[in-house]
């Protein structure tokens, strides 16, 4: 009897510990979601504040640590011989490409990719669209980091290096090797209207909005409260027995 009573008490203690650990985990998940919501709000506030500022000067490209969302006007020349078509980009539900062309900044060795906008796929994937050359000496746009990606495949869906070149994602190191010169760590997204009358398709991408993070936090806290009620009921029942 004594051994059975000890075993039963140990089981209850073990179960109580599991409930406490689960409660702490749910609470921590709730606060983590609140933290993520605040981070997203700060990101949106940063985007709004920076896009409304006067365009940066060229020398500030190397002096600022974080260049995201800053407007800038650049003088230079396009490398019209090398244009990339970023595959599987949608605009109002239609599939197409985002057009990227390197641009060498005047009086510097700095070259960055220019997101010229979105174009539709066309009649067939076998026929790549003809991309017009650009000769204008100045461009204005917003500096952005290349979109993050997850891919199990290669950057190109074909081993042939034809231009314009269709690519599956933006990897500046790989693209630099293909081009034979280094690319700047940011891309420039041109302002509307785009230079070629392409559709402007860039934006601050958020898989989960601040509001959704807050909603998830409430769900985690609600589960924690429910678990706490179960834990209290368990302890009360344990005292009676």
PyMOL commands that set and color helices and strands:
alter all, ss='L'
color gray80, all
select helices_A, chain A and resi 2-51+60-63+172-179+210-240
alter helices_A, ss='H'
color red, helices_A
select strands_A, chain A and resi 71-91+94-105+111-120+138-144+165-167+187-190
alter strands_A, ss='S'
color yellow, strands_A
deselect
rebuild
show_as cartoon
